[in-house]
Amino acid sequence: EECRVALRNERRDANEEIKKLEKDKQLSLDEAKKATEQVQKKTDDFVAEVDKLLVAKEKEIMSV
């Protein structure tokens, strides 16, 4: 669970940075939207990996 929280915190930080760049006119609305979608996709990928590792670890613990 701590890992998921850390991933969500990183996603929040990245999204805040994207919003700041958009506000400062360094990113267009379309670029900001695309960047936010990419951040979300990466977050989802990492959460899925964490879940996979968790299932494997649970199996290992239950087999002992």
N, CA, C and O atoms as a printed pandas DataFrame, in Angstrom:
     atom_number atom_name residue_name chain_id  residue_number  x_coord  y_coord  z_coord
0              1         N          GLU        A               1    0.826   -1.195    0.000
1              2        CA          GLU        A               1    0.000    0.000    0.000
2              3         C          GLU        A               1    0.873    1.263    0.000
3              4         O          GLU        A               1    0.548    2.251   -0.658
4              5         N          GLU        A               2    1.972    1.218    0.737
5              6        CA          GLU        A               2    2.863    2.381    0.777
6              7         C          GLU        A               2    3.385    2.730   -0.620
7              8         O          GLU        A               2    3.546    3.899   -0.970
8              9         N          CYS        A               3    3.640    1.698   -1.391
9             10        CA          CYS        A               3    4.140    1.919   -2.753
10            11         C          CYS        A               3    3.078    2.610   -3.609
11            12         O          CYS        A               3    3.394    3.516   -4.381
12            13         N          ARG        A               4    1.829    2.185   -3.474
13            14        CA          ARG        A               4    0.750    2.826   -4.229
14            15         C          ARG        A               4    0.603    4.291   -3.833
15            16         O          ARG        A               4    0.401    5.154   -4.688
16            17         N          VAL        A               5    0.702    4.564   -2.551
17            18        CA          VAL        A               5    0.598    5.941   -2.074
18            19         C          VAL        A               5    1.738    6.772   -2.655
19            20         O          VAL        A               5    1.530    7.903   -3.095
20            21         N          ALA        A               6    2.937    6.208   -2.653
21            22        CA          ALA        A               6    4.091    6.921   -3.216
22            23         C          ALA        A               6    3.874    7.200   -4.702
23            24         O          ALA        A               6    4.202    8.284   -5.185
24            25         N          LEU        A               7    3.324    6.230   -5.425
25            26        CA          LEU        A               7    3.053    6.432   -6.852
26            27         C          LEU        A               7    2.015    7.535   -7.059
27            28         O          LEU        A               7    2.158    8.368   -7.954
28            29         N          ARG        A               8    0.991    7.535   -6.244
29            30        CA          ARG        A               8   -0.038    8.584   -6.366
30            31         C          ARG        A               8    0.546    9.959   -6.047
31            32         O          ARG        A               8    0.197   10.950   -6.688
32            33         N          ASN        A               9    1.422   10.014   -5.070
33            34        CA          ASN        A               9    2.067   11.295   -4.732
34            35         C          ASN        A               9    2.919   11.791   -5.887
35            36         O          ASN        A               9    2.912   12.981   -6.202
36            37         N          GLU        A              10    3.647   10.889   -6.516
37            38        CA          GLU        A              10    4.471   11.277   -7.674
38            39         C          GLU        A              10    3.590   11.750   -8.826
39            40         O          GLU        A              10    3.922   12.715   -9.514
40            41         N          ARG        A              11    2.459   11.062   -9.034
41            42        CA          ARG        A              11    1.526   11.473  -10.092
42            43         C          ARG        A              11    1.003   12.875   -9.809
43            44         O          ARG        A              11    0.930   13.709  -10.711
44            45         N          ARG        A              12    0.639   13.133   -8.551
45            46        CA          ARG        A              12    0.134   14.450   -8.174
46            47         C          ARG        A              12    1.185   15.530   -8.440
47            48         O          ARG        A              12    0.875   16.588   -8.988
48            49         N          ASP        A              13    2.428   15.252   -8.046
49            50        CA          ASP        A              13    3.514   16.216   -8.259
50            51         C          ASP        A              13    3.722   16.490   -9.749
51            52         O          ASP        A              13    3.904   17.635  -10.160
52            53         N          ALA        A              14    3.692   15.428  -10.546
53            54        CA          ALA        A              14    3.884   15.588  -11.991
54            55         C          ALA        A              14    2.745   16.408  -12.589
55            56         O          ALA        A              14    2.977   17.290  -13.415
56            57         N          ASN        A              15    1.521   16.119  -12.174
57            58        CA          ASN        A              15    0.374   16.868  -12.699
58            59         C          ASN        A              15    0.417   18.331  -12.280
59            60         O          ASN        A              15    0.036   19.208  -13.057
60            61         N          GLU        A              16    0.871   18.603  -11.075
61            62        CA          GLU        A              16    1.013   19.998  -10.633
62            63         C          GLU        A              16    2.057   20.723  -11.478
63            64         O          GLU        A              16    1.869   21.885  -11.839
64            65         N          GLU        A              17    3.142   20.046  -11.788
65            66        CA          GLU        A              17    4.189   20.645  -12.625
66            67         C          GLU        A              17    3.651   20.926  -14.033
67            68         O          GLU        A              17    3.945   21.969  -14.617
68            69         N          ILE        A              18    2.869   19.996  -14.568
69            70        CA          ILE        A              18    2.271   20.194  -15.892
70            71         C          ILE        A              18    1.351   21.419  -15.868
71            72         O          ILE        A              18    1.396   22.249  -16.776
72            73         N          LYS        A              19    0.518   21.530  -14.830
73            74        CA          LYS        A              19   -0.390   22.678  -14.721
74            75         C          LYS        A              19    0.388   23.983  -14.611
75            76         O          LYS        A              19   -0.007   24.999  -15.184
76            77         N          LYS        A              20    1.492   23.952  -13.873
77            78        CA          LYS        A              20    2.322   25.150  -13.730
78            79         C          LYS        A              20    2.906   25.556  -15.086
79            80         O          LYS        A              20    2.901   26.734  -15.442
80            81         N          LEU        A              21    3.407   24.574  -15.838
81            82        CA          LEU        A              21    3.971   24.879  -17.153
82            83         C          LEU        A              21    2.898   25.413  -18.097
83            84         O          LEU        A              21    3.155   26.314  -18.896
84            85         N          GLU        A              22    1.701   24.852  -17.999
85            86        CA          GLU        A              22    0.608   25.339  -18.836
86            87         C          GLU        A              22    0.246   26.775  -18.459
87            88         O          GLU        A              22    0.025   27.617  -19.330
88            89         N          LYS        A              23    0.187   27.044  -17.166
89            90        CA          LYS        A              23   -0.139   28.393  -16.690
90            91         C          LYS        A              23    0.914   29.403  -17.148
91            92         O          LYS        A              23    0.586   30.538  -17.495
92            93         N          ASP        A              24    2.191   28.977  -17.147
93            94        CA          ASP        A              24    3.282   29.843  -17.571
94            95         C          ASP        A              24    3.424   29.923  -19.086
95            96         O          ASP        A              24    4.366   30.525  -19.601
96            97         N          LYS        A              25    2.479   29.309  -19.792
97            98        CA          LYS        A              25    2.440   29.322  -21.267
98            99         C          LYS        A              25    3.634   28.586  -21.894
99           100         O          LYS        A              25    4.010   28.865  -23.032
100          101         N          GLN        A              26    4.227   27.646  -21.143
101          102        CA          GLN        A              26    5.314   26.844  -21.706
102          103         C          GLN        A              26    4.763   25.570  -22.357
103          104         O          GLN        A              26    5.462   24.904  -23.120
104          105         N          LEU        A              27    3.503   25.240  -22.050
105          106        CA          LEU        A              27    2.822   24.113  -22.673
106          107         C          LEU        A              27    1.460   24.584  -23.165
107          108         O          LEU        A              27    0.792   25.384  -22.511
108          109         N          SER        A              28    1.060   24.078  -24.325
109          110        CA          SER        A              28   -0.279   24.381  -24.803
110          111         C          SER        A              28   -1.268   23.479  -24.077
111          112         O          SER        A              28   -0.874   22.534  -23.394
112          113         N          LEU        A              29   -2.533   23.774  -24.227
113          114        CA          LEU        A              29   -3.578   22.971  -23.588
114          115         C          LEU        A              29   -3.500   21.517  -24.064
115          116         O          LEU        A              29   -3.617   20.587  -23.266
116          117         N          ASP        A              30   -3.302   21.332  -25.372
117          118        CA          ASP        A              30   -3.207   19.979  -25.923
118          119         C          ASP        A              30   -1.985   19.236  -25.387
119          120         O          ASP        A              30   -2.072   18.053  -25.057
120          121         N          GLU        A              31   -0.864   19.917  -25.302
121          122        CA          GLU        A              31    0.353   19.293  -24.778
122          123         C          GLU        A              31    0.178   18.920  -23.306
123          124         O          GLU        A              31    0.619   17.857  -22.870
124          125         N          ALA        A              32   -0.460   19.792  -22.559
125          126        CA          ALA        A              32   -0.694   19.520  -21.138
126          127         C          ALA        A              32   -1.613   18.323  -20.961
127          128         O          ALA        A              32   -1.387   17.475  -20.098
128          129         N          LYS        A              33   -2.644   18.264  -21.780
129          130        CA          LYS        A              33   -3.579   17.134  -21.701
130          131         C          LYS        A              33   -2.867   15.833  -22.054
131          132         O          LYS        A              33   -3.053   14.818  -21.383
132          133         N          LYS        A              34   -2.058   15.862  -23.097
133          134        CA          LYS        A              34   -1.318   14.663  -23.508
134          135         C          LYS        A              34   -0.329   14.237  -22.414
135          136         O          LYS        A              34   -0.199   13.050  -22.118
136          137         N          ALA        A              35    0.354   15.198  -21.828
137          138        CA          ALA        A              35    1.313   14.894  -20.761
138          139         C          ALA        A              35    0.602   14.294  -19.552
139          140         O          ALA        A              35    1.093   13.340  -18.949
140          141         N          THR        A              36   -0.550   14.853  -19.200
141          142        CA          THR        A              36   -1.325   14.321  -18.074
142          143         C          THR        A              36   -1.763   12.893  -18.354
143          144         O          THR        A              36   -1.716   12.042  -17.467
144          145         N          GLU        A              37   -2.189   12.628  -19.583
145          146        CA          GLU        A              37   -2.592   11.271  -19.956
146          147         C          GLU        A              37   -1.408   10.312  -19.876
147          148         O          GLU        A              37   -1.563    9.173  -19.435
148          149         N          GLN        A              38   -0.229   10.761  -20.297
149          150        CA          GLN        A              38    0.965    9.923  -20.235
150          151         C          GLN        A              38    1.335    9.619  -18.784
151          152         O          GLN        A              38    1.704    8.490  -18.459
152          153         N          VAL        A              39    1.238   10.618  -17.919
153          154        CA          VAL        A              39    1.532   10.418  -16.496
154          155         C          VAL        A              39    0.565    9.384  -15.921
155          156         O          VAL        A              39    0.970    8.497  -15.170
156          157         N          GLN        A              40   -0.718    9.503  -16.278
157          158        CA          GLN        A              40   -1.718    8.561  -15.772
158          159         C          GLN        A              40   -1.439    7.147  -16.275
159          160         O          GLN        A              40   -1.556    6.181  -15.521
160          161         N          LYS        A              41   -1.069    7.028  -17.548
161          162        CA          LYS        A              41   -0.779    5.703  -18.112
162          163         C          LYS        A              41    0.420    5.068  -17.408
163          164         O          LYS        A              41    0.384    3.886  -17.064
164          165         N          LYS        A              42    1.471    5.840  -17.195
165          166        CA          LYS        A              42    2.655    5.320  -16.492
166          167         C          LYS        A              42    2.296    4.914  -15.066
167          168         O          LYS        A              42    2.743    3.875  -14.580
168          169         N          THR        A              43    1.489    5.736  -14.399
169          170        CA          THR        A              43    1.061    5.411  -13.037
170          171         C          THR        A              43    0.289    4.097  -13.033
171          172         O          THR        A              43    0.531    3.230  -12.195
172          173         N          ASP        A              44   -0.638    3.957  -13.971
173          174        CA          ASP        A              44   -1.418    2.717  -14.061
174          175         C          ASP        A              44   -0.512    1.513  -14.305
175          176         O          ASP        A              44   -0.711    0.451  -13.714
176          177         N          ASP        A              45    0.484    1.677  -15.176
177          178        CA          ASP        A              45    1.428    0.589  -15.460
178          179         C          ASP        A              45    2.191    0.181  -14.202
179          180         O          ASP        A              45    2.352   -1.006  -13.921
180          181         N          PHE        A              46    2.657    1.168  -13.454
181          182        CA          PHE        A              46    3.425    0.867  -12.241
182          183         C          PHE        A              46    2.546    0.245  -11.158
183          184         O          PHE        A              46    2.988   -0.658  -10.448
184          185         N          VAL        A              47    1.313    0.717  -11.026
185          186        CA          VAL        A              47    0.394    0.132  -10.047
186          187         C          VAL        A              47    0.107   -1.323  -10.419
187          188         O          VAL        A              47    0.050   -2.183   -9.541
188          189         N          ALA        A              48   -0.070   -1.604  -11.697
189          190        CA          ALA        A              48   -0.299   -2.974  -12.141
190          191         C          ALA        A              48    0.904   -3.855  -11.810
191          192         O          ALA        A              48    0.742   -5.002  -11.393
192          193         N          GLU        A              49    2.095   -3.326  -11.993
193          194        CA          GLU        A              49    3.313   -4.073  -11.668
194          195         C          GLU        A              49    3.392   -4.355  -10.167
195          196         O          GLU        A              49    3.753   -5.457   -9.754
196          197         N          VAL        A              50    3.054   -3.357   -9.359
197          198        CA          VAL        A              50    3.047   -3.530   -7.908
198          199         C          VAL        A              50    2.025   -4.610   -7.523
199          200         O          VAL        A              50    2.309   -5.464   -6.684
200          201         N          ASP        A              51    0.854   -4.568   -8.132
201          202        CA          ASP        A              51   -0.173   -5.566   -7.832
202          203         C          ASP        A              51    0.307   -6.966   -8.199
203          204         O          ASP        A              51    0.059   -7.927   -7.470
204          205         N          LYS        A              52    0.993   -7.073   -9.329
205          206        CA          LYS        A              52    1.520   -8.368   -9.761
206          207         C          LYS        A              52    2.553   -8.892   -8.763
207          208         O          LYS        A              52    2.546  -10.072   -8.413
208          209         N          LEU        A              53    3.420   -8.023   -8.318
209          210        CA          LEU        A              53    4.422   -8.422   -7.323
210          211         C          LEU        A              53    3.764   -8.807   -6.003
211          212         O          LEU        A              53    4.209   -9.740   -5.334
212          213         N          LEU        A              54    2.723   -8.103   -5.633
213          214        CA          LEU        A              54    2.002   -8.399   -4.399
214          215         C          LEU        A              54    1.364   -9.792   -4.458
215          216         O          LEU        A              54    1.446  -10.556   -3.497
216          217         N          VAL        A              55    0.739  -10.113   -5.571
217          218        CA          VAL        A              55    0.121  -11.431   -5.735
218          219         C          VAL        A              55    1.180  -12.522   -5.644
219          220         O          VAL        A              55    0.967  -13.546   -4.995
220          221         N          ALA        A              56    2.317  -12.305   -6.293
221          222        CA          ALA        A              56    3.401  -13.294   -6.245
222          223         C          ALA        A              56    3.914  -13.469   -4.818
223          224         O          ALA        A              56    4.177  -14.592   -4.389
224          225         N          LYS        A              57    4.056  -12.387   -4.093
225          226        CA          LYS        A              57    4.543  -12.451   -2.727
226          227         C          LYS        A              57    3.527  -13.146   -1.816
227          228         O          LYS        A              57    3.906  -13.930   -0.945
228          229         N          GLU        A              58    2.251  -12.863   -2.015
229          230        CA          GLU        A              58    1.212  -13.533   -1.231
230          231         C          GLU        A              58    1.235  -15.042   -1.465
231          232         O          GLU        A              58    1.108  -15.822   -0.521
232          233         N          LYS        A              59    1.397  -15.452   -2.722
233          234        CA          LYS        A              59    1.490  -16.879   -3.051
234          235         C          LYS        A              59    2.672  -17.506   -2.342
235          236         O          LYS        A              59    2.564  -18.595   -1.777
236          237         N          GLU        A              60    3.814  -16.806   -2.375
237          238        CA          GLU        A              60    5.027  -17.309   -1.729
238          239         C          GLU        A              60    4.810  -17.486   -0.229
239          240         O          GLU        A              60    5.205  -18.501    0.344
240          241         N          ILE        A              61    4.188  -16.504    0.398
241          242        CA          ILE        A              61    3.955  -16.570    1.835
242          243         C          ILE        A              61    2.966  -17.690    2.175
243          244         O          ILE        A              61    3.164  -18.403    3.159
244          245         N          MET        A              62    1.933  -17.852    1.398
245          246        CA          MET        A              62    0.913  -18.874    1.670
246          247         C          MET        A              62    1.444  -20.287    1.449
247          248         O          MET        A              62    0.932  -21.235    2.044
248          249         N          SER        A              63    2.448  -20.438    0.613
249          250        CA          SER        A              63    2.964  -21.776    0.324
250          251         C          SER        A              63    3.915  -22.276    1.405
251          252         O          SER        A              63    4.252  -23.460    1.424
252          253         N          VAL        A              64    4.344  -21.416    2.287
253          254        CA          VAL        A              64    5.285  -21.800    3.336
254          255         C          VAL        A              64    4.583  -22.417    4.515
255          256         O          VAL        A              64    5.232  -22.797    5.490
